[in-house]
Amino acid sequence: MRDVTTRPALLSDLPRLAEIYNHYILNTPITFSTRPSTVEGFTEWFEEHSDGKRHRLVVALEDGGCVIGYAGTGRFRPKEAYETTVETTIYRSAECTQRGVGTLLYRALFELIAGEDIHRIVAGVTLPNPASVALHERFGFRHVGTFTENGRKFGKYWDVAWFERPLRL
Ligand SMILES: CC(C)(COP(=O)(O)OP(=O)(O)OC[C@H]1O[C@@H](n2cnc3c(N)ncnc32)[C@H](O)[C@@H]1OP(=O)(O)O)[C@@H](O)C(=O)NCCC(=O)NCCS
């Protein structure tokens, strides 16, 4: 494996994060966003992860340079009592074929949130996505159920499997 490091995301990473994510918006049902966004369009999302804010965002860098993926926590649902549940997001750049990046990113993210006031971590996975299912199971997530056909993209309905784990296993 080439040298891959992780660190918290910086505002200067945002154009690259947008590039990574826009690829999945345009070409896959993995995210249910259907329209790519500009860097400005992602600013509000990024700011929820800035210093002192509720959520975290980490990036993986290849050979100390190019960002090849990111993972983060985010709000699960807006009502206040959901505050102790976070939903994760994780994307490795499509042109990066190196294995192990997802594992490094989740490891870094979960270390970062270890002391936070979080009770449950949840993740929704559009099916099929064997890499994501394997990654979540590896990190102790349990499959709690699958919503059938609850998103339509590319003229087709997609199922979403939901996973959860406690903060501490
Ligand atoms: C999901 C994703 C982040 C996983 O990252 P990754 O770098 O491939 O993950 P790793 O190499 O660390 O592997 C994690 C596990 O997935 C397995 N895996 C990886 N690619 C796989 C594939 N194509 N098919 C089946 N299993 C796969 C690995 O064997 C490993 O399992 P193990 O721990 O049992 O050995 C990455 O594939 C990705 O960005 N995919 C596109 C975006 C996406 O699906 N995001 C998640 C949305 S829910």
The ligand as a Gaussian input file, in Angstrom:
#p B3LYP/6-31G(d) Opt

LIG

0 1
 C      -17.135000       2.238000       0.426000
 C      -15.682000       2.676000       0.339000
 C      -15.502000       3.969000       1.123000
 C      -14.845000       1.574000       0.988000
 O      -13.528000       1.996000       0.933000
 P      -12.382000       0.979000       0.500000
 O      -11.124000       1.758000       0.466000
 O      -12.831000       0.263000      -0.710000
 O      -12.417000       0.002000       1.755000
 P      -11.269000      -0.946000       2.276000
 O      -10.316000      -1.274000       1.170000
 O      -10.738000      -0.357000       3.510000
 O      -12.086000      -2.280000       2.574000
 C      -13.058000      -2.365000       3.564000
 C      -13.744000      -3.698000       3.412000
 O      -14.468000      -3.712000       2.176000
 C      -14.065000      -4.832000       1.390000
 N      -14.164000      -4.421000       0.003000
 C      -13.534000      -3.384000      -0.592000
 N      -13.907000      -3.321000      -1.878000
 C      -14.787000      -4.323000      -2.071000
 C      -15.533000      -4.753000      -3.183000
 N      -15.467000      -4.122000      -4.353000
 N      -16.344000      -5.821000      -3.029000
 C      -16.454000      -6.460000      -1.847000
 N      -15.772000      -6.083000      -0.738000
 C      -14.957000      -5.032000      -0.864000
 C      -12.658000      -5.104000       1.845000
 O      -12.281000      -6.438000       1.556000
 C      -12.784000      -4.852000       3.310000
 O      -13.429000      -5.934000       3.936000
 P      -12.740000      -6.743000       5.131000
 O      -12.515000      -5.746000       6.215000
 O      -13.754000      -7.763000       5.462000
 O      -11.471000      -7.231000       4.513000
 C      -15.211000       2.885000      -1.127000
 O      -15.345000       1.678000      -1.819000
 C      -15.956000       3.981000      -1.840000
 O      -15.647000       5.157000      -1.681000
 N      -16.954000       3.594000      -2.636000
 C      -17.725000       4.556000      -3.381000
 C      -18.485000       5.499000      -2.472000
 C      -19.325000       4.753000      -1.464000
 O      -19.879000       3.708000      -1.756000
 N      -19.423000       5.327000      -0.258000
 C      -20.195000       4.746000       0.794000
 C      -21.579000       5.215000       0.699000
 S      -22.614000       4.378000       1.901000

